[in-house]
C-alpha cells in the first residue's frame, strides 16, 4: 500500500485525568491514515517500531497481536526503552501480549482506575504518535472497521500524548496474571519466531520448524535460536519428536 502523508493542523482535546484538563492548542503534523480491515495498519505500526531509536510508550485496551509483540521484543533486545500501560482486561483475557512482554522484562502496567482504559496510543522517540480506534490485535487488522493515524513531525504533540500516558501510569500497578497464562492469539503464535528454532525455557528442549511441538509452545516460554549449534551451546537438547 502506498503511504500518503497529509500536512494538517490538528486541534487536540486531550483530557488528562484526574484534573480533567483539556489541551486545545493547535499542532502541525504530517498525518498518514490507515483503515481496516486489511488496510495495512499493522504493517504501518511495525514499520514505525522498526525505526524506533530510543523510546516507545504503549497505551492499549486490547493487545493480542503477536506480530506487534514480536516487533516490540526486537526493539527491546536492541536497547530501545519500552513500557506499556494496558487496560485491566489484559489480566484476565484468554489471550494477551501482556505476559509475553512482561516475561521479556518489558515493564507492563495495568490501568484499573477506569471502567475501560480504552486509549490505543504509541509514542515513539518522543516525536511520532500512533493513535486511533485500532486495537493492537489481529481482529482489528482483518475483521473490524478501524482507523489508525500515524502523526509525525510534531514533538510537541508527542509530548502531550506522552504526558497523558504518564498520568495513567502514575496510578497503575504492575501487571500480574490473575487466571491461566495469557499468550498472543494462537493463530499468530508461530509468527513470533517463524523460521527460527524454538527453545523451551522451561524444559530446555528445542524444536525445529516442522516438528509437532514447534507451534504449540507459549510465546512466553519461547527462546529463539538461529541454529541447532546455538541451541546446544546454550544447554538445550533436541525434542524427541523431532526427526
Secondary structure as UniProt FT lines:
FT   STRAND          6..11
FT   STRAND          14..16
FT   TURN            17..20
FT   STRAND          21..23
FT   STRAND          26..36
FT   HELIX           41..50
FT   STRAND          55..60
FT   HELIX           66..77
FT   TURN            78..79
FT   STRAND          81..87
FT   HELIX           88..91
FT   HELIX           98..103
FT   TURN            104..105
FT   STRAND          107..111
FT   STRAND          121..124
FT   TURN            125..127
FT   STRAND          128..132
FT   HELIX           138..142
FT   STRAND          146..152
FT   HELIX           155..170
FT   STRAND          173..174
FT   HELIX           186..192
FT   TURN            194..195
FT   STRAND          197..200
FT   TURN            201..204
FT   STRAND          205..207
FT   TURN            209..210
FT   TURN            212..216
FT   HELIX           219..221
FT   STRAND          222..225
FT   HELIX           228..233
FT   TURN            234..235
FT   STRAND          237..238
FT   TURN            240..241
//
